[in-house]
């Protein structure tokens, strides 16, 4: 009977570890999502700015 109690204690500890890992994974995923969104916003701003310059370089000047 002592072995049975020991096994259930071990199982509870494993379940606690899984819950803790899930919480940590969720928090890590959220932080990574925020970081990726931030980087994508920066890339979008740069591309938008460069696109304007690119288009301006092809606008005909005078009689070109």
BELMO-V426203 format. One record per backbone hydrogen bond with DSSP energy under -0.5 kcal/mol. NH is the residue of the N-H (numbers start at 1). CO is the residue of the C=O. Records with the same first field share a line. If there is no record, write none. Layout:
NH->CO, CO
//
This chain:
5->1
6->2
7->3
8->4
9->5
10->6
11->7
12->8
13->9
14->10
15->11
16->12
17->13
18->14
19->15
20->16
21->17
22->18
23->19
24->20
25->21
26->22
27->23
28->24
29->25
30->26
31->27
32->28
33->29
34->30
35->31
36->32
37->33
38->34
39->35
40->36
41->37
42->38
43->39
44->40
45->41
46->42
47->43
48->44
49->45
50->46
51->47
52->48
53->49
54->50
55->51
56->52
57->53
58->54, 55
59->55, 56
62->60
64->61
//
